Amino acid sequence: MKEKQKKNFLKVNYNLLASTKLTSTQKLFISYIIGWGKNGKICFETNDTLASKFGMKYGGIRSVITELNKHDFFQSVREDYNKKNSTSKHEIKVNVDKLENFLASEIQIENIDSTIQEANQNFPSTTDTQIEDSNEELSDYNVKINKSKSSDNTLTKHQLGDTISVYDILGQLGYEEPDDVIDFIGKANSTSMDFQKFIAITKRLHSEKKQNDYKGIIITDEVIAKINKMSQV
């Protein structure tokens, strides 16, 4: 590099850098496009030019753009196709607000996971009185289940600090067997709790079900996915 040549640096947002949903190359490419926007410009370059700047081959940079185009925060539109040399320029943009929403959803899940260690502590044993109270409430549980079958359309949204009813949430998640509800209440030692604690308990049980000697309510990957949808940023 010549001494008088200006040194350029690429700025990468820390939340973007920490993302596990994107590759390192994708993160750098997104940051490169954002840099254009911060200077009041739009990136309008060919794949050959971009490949050269990123030290990649034509097919490699094309793959990066194709994968990023699957996200709503990224947009690449081909312009000015040249039939002679089979090249074209691309108008490439990154919607920063949508990118932040994409990253925020990942950060939220990480924060939820950080509560699992606390939830893994031993819960007090459930008393006979608590079991009797649970059995009484189960008489209404089957009625609620029939009125609200599990689907993405019936899932309620909750903040992490919201107090929730175990009966309501398990019903929305599709648990129709009273034995499953009783088992969950026994393990959680409560019929109501804040939503953050409920998430931590279900993730602990989801992990424990892989053990050979595990018995009780089965928390599947599908259930965990639905619980994540219920979480409100």
Sequence and secondary structure as in RCSB ss.txt:
>XXXX:A:sequence
MKEKQKKNFLKVNYNLLASTKLTSTQKLFISYIIGWGKNGKICFETNDTLASKFGMKYGGIRSVITELNKHDFFQ
SVREDYNKKNSTSKHEIKVNVDKLENFLASEIQIENIDSTIQEANQNFPSTTDTQIEDSNEELSDYNVKINKSKS
SDNTLTKHQLGDTISVYDILGQLGYEEPDDVIDFIGKANSTSMDFQKFIAITKRLHSEKKQNDYKGIIITDEVIA
KINKMSQV
>XXXX:A:secstr
  TTS        HHHHH SSS HHHHHHHHHHHHHHHTT  EEEEHHHHHHHTT  HHHHHHHHHHHTTSTTEE
EEEEEEETTTTEEEEEEEE HHHHHHHHHHHHHHHHHHTTHHHHTS      HHHHHHHHHHHHHHHHHHHHS  
 TTT   B TT EEEHHHHHHHTT   HHHHHHHHHHHT SEEEHHHHHHHHHHHHHHTTSTT  S    HHHHH
HHHHHB  
